């Protein structure tokens, strides 16, 4: 077999392993090998071979019920990233401070392709705190952070970038493109975005920008609070977040897209 053919086969194998890991992340729960085959649409023999390789490497683990999920090694990789990325490490300390002082869920949020993700989250110890899962992709129009992260996008750019189905909320209500564009413009003008009850009827989300050295929005820092928050406390939390955003804007945002 030629070196070129071997190289292409190896590349396809690596792509499939990446696809398998991405699939597990999107599903967010343990699955069977059979389900992995169905979800990835990869050849059955290839999936079994890749699963065996990842199990041996400790990237996957098999539970007593036969289901597969990420293994301990993946946790170690994530811990390495948290320790050695300066921006993430500093943001984590800021979130801990914010939540300890104000008893609200605080989050660091970023874009991942055409979706929004929570990169870090810190929850208060009080009952009934509102949170979102770290790393799970969410449609951008569903979030306050999305209205900050897409600063500078006009209606045409939004139409090209945001998938059409992402404008439909879980309750079936549609967010109009023109309204979303107006929200983005308003957020840029006032320096923050607030949304109430878009996905969770009990939640109010507050987001402010974190900028890179060129002034471009690369991430947001947010509070997720109860929808019954009064105007005075809301204004105070906006100011607190704005100061935190300015502090974090002094640090380079590595890896953000």
KAJOCOR-V654617 format. One record per residue. N is the residue number from 0. SS is DSSP state (A for helix, B for strand, O for the rest). PHI is phi as a letter, one per 30 degrees, with the letter a starting at -180 (none if undefined). D_LAST is the distance of its C-alpha to the last C-alpha in Angstrom with 2 decimals. Layout:
n:ss:phi:d_last
N:SS:PHI:D_LAST
N:SS:PHI:D_LAST
//
This chain:
n:ss:phi:d_last
0:O:none:39.42
1:O:d:37.65
2:A:d:34.84
3:A:d:32.61
4:A:d:33.33
5:A:e:32.82
6:A:d:29.43
7:A:d:28.30
8:A:d:29.68
9:A:d:27.89
10:A:d:24.55
11:A:d:25.28
12:A:d:26.18
13:A:d:22.94
14:A:e:21.00
15:A:d:23.28
16:A:d:22.79
17:A:d:19.00
18:A:d:19.78
19:A:d:22.36
20:A:d:20.15
21:A:e:17.48
22:A:d:20.54
23:A:d:21.93
24:A:d:18.78
25:A:d:18.78
26:A:d:22.52
27:O:i:22.40
28:O:a:26.07
29:O:d:28.53
30:B:b:29.67
31:O:d:32.46
32:A:d:32.22
33:A:e:33.70
34:A:d:30.98
35:A:d:28.32
36:A:d:30.16
37:A:d:30.16
38:A:d:26.51
39:A:d:25.20
40:O:h:27.99
41:O:c:28.43
42:O:e:31.97
43:A:e:33.77
44:A:d:34.96
45:A:d:31.49
46:A:d:30.11
47:A:d:33.14
48:A:d:32.76
49:A:d:29.08
50:A:d:29.88
51:A:d:32.77
52:A:d:30.67
53:A:d:28.02
54:A:d:30.89
55:A:d:32.58
56:A:d:29.49
57:O:i:29.04
58:O:d:25.60
59:B:c:27.41
60:B:b:30.50
61:B:c:33.25
62:O:d:34.81
63:O:d:38.55
64:O:d:38.21
65:O:i:36.62
66:O:d:33.12
67:B:c:30.10
68:B:a:26.97
69:B:e:24.69
70:O:c:26.89
71:A:d:27.26
72:A:e:25.57
73:A:d:22.18
74:A:d:22.83
75:A:d:23.61
76:A:d:20.39
77:A:d:18.44
78:A:d:20.88
79:A:d:20.32
80:A:d:16.59
81:A:d:17.54
82:A:d:20.25
83:A:c:18.63
84:O:c:15.16
85:A:e:16.46
86:A:d:13.94
87:A:d:14.23
88:A:d:17.96
89:A:d:18.51
90:A:d:16.71
91:A:d:18.90
92:A:d:21.96
93:A:d:21.23
94:A:d:20.95
95:A:e:24.19
96:A:d:25.88
97:A:d:24.91
98:A:d:26.10
99:A:d:29.20
100:A:d:30.18
101:A:c:29.53
102:O:h:29.94
103:O:b:26.99
104:B:d:23.98
105:B:c:20.97
106:B:b:17.35
107:B:c:13.89
108:B:b:11.39
109:B:b:7.68
110:B:d:6.18
111:B:b:6.68
112:O:i:7.39
113:O:c:10.03
114:B:b:10.86
115:B:c:10.77
116:B:b:11.44
117:B:d:13.53
118:B:d:12.45
119:B:b:15.81
120:B:b:18.99
121:B:b:22.34
122:O:c:25.37
123:O:d:28.73
124:O:d:31.92
125:O:d:33.64
126:O:d:34.27
127:O:i:32.41
128:O:d:29.03
129:O:c:26.26
130:O:b:23.08
131:O:b:20.32
132:O:d:19.59
133:B:d:16.81
134:O:i:14.34
135:O:d:15.88
136:O:d:14.02
137:B:b:15.43
138:B:e:15.70
139:A:d:13.87
140:A:d:17.28
141:A:d:18.93
142:O:b:17.34
143:A:d:17.79
144:A:e:14.21
145:A:e:13.26
146:A:d:15.62
147:A:c:13.95
148:A:d:10.23
149:O:c:11.44
150:O:e:13.54
151:O:j:15.07
152:O:d:14.96
153:O:c:18.56
154:A:d:20.37
155:A:d:20.16
156:A:d:16.39
157:A:d:16.19
158:A:d:18.83
159:A:d:17.02
160:A:c:13.63
161:O:c:14.95
162:O:e:17.44
163:A:e:20.93
164:A:d:21.85
165:A:d:19.10
166:A:d:21.19
167:B:c:24.01
168:O:d:24.38
169:O:e:26.04
170:O:d:29.37
171:O:j:29.23
172:O:d:28.77
173:B:c:26.58
174:O:d:24.32
175:O:d:25.24
176:A:e:22.61
177:A:d:24.49
178:A:d:24.52
179:A:d:20.78
180:A:d:20.28
181:A:d:22.95
182:A:d:21.34
183:A:d:18.09
184:A:d:20.41
185:A:d:22.47
186:A:d:19.66
187:A:d:18.67
188:A:d:22.40
189:A:c:23.33
190:O:i:20.31
191:O:a:19.81
192:B:b:20.02
193:B:b:22.58
194:B:b:23.15
195:B:b:26.31
196:O:i:27.24
197:O:d:24.69
198:O:c:24.36
199:O:c:26.74
200:O:d:29.76
201:O:c:30.27
202:B:c:26.84
203:B:b:25.60
204:B:c:21.96
205:B:b:21.14
206:B:b:17.69
207:B:b:16.99
208:B:d:14.06
209:B:c:12.75
210:B:c:12.05
211:O:d:11.23
212:O:d:14.31
213:O:c:14.07
214:O:i:14.16
215:O:d:10.90
216:B:d:9.84
217:B:c:6.90
218:B:a:8.84
219:B:b:12.37
220:B:c:15.58
221:B:b:18.07
222:B:c:21.62
223:B:c:22.96
224:B:b:26.67
225:B:d:29.73
226:O:d:30.23
227:O:c:33.55
228:O:e:32.13
229:O:d:34.29
230:A:d:33.21
231:A:d:34.14
232:A:d:32.07
233:A:e:29.09
234:A:d:29.36
235:A:d:29.71
236:A:d:26.59
237:A:d:24.55
238:A:d:25.92
239:A:d:25.25
240:A:d:21.57
241:A:d:21.30
242:A:d:22.82
243:A:d:20.54
244:A:d:17.45
245:A:d:19.12
246:A:d:19.86
247:A:d:16.38
248:O:d:15.11
249:O:d:17.41
250:O:c:15.38
251:O:d:12.52
252:O:c:9.25
253:O:d:8.88
254:O:i:6.51
255:O:d:3.78
256:O:c:0.00
//
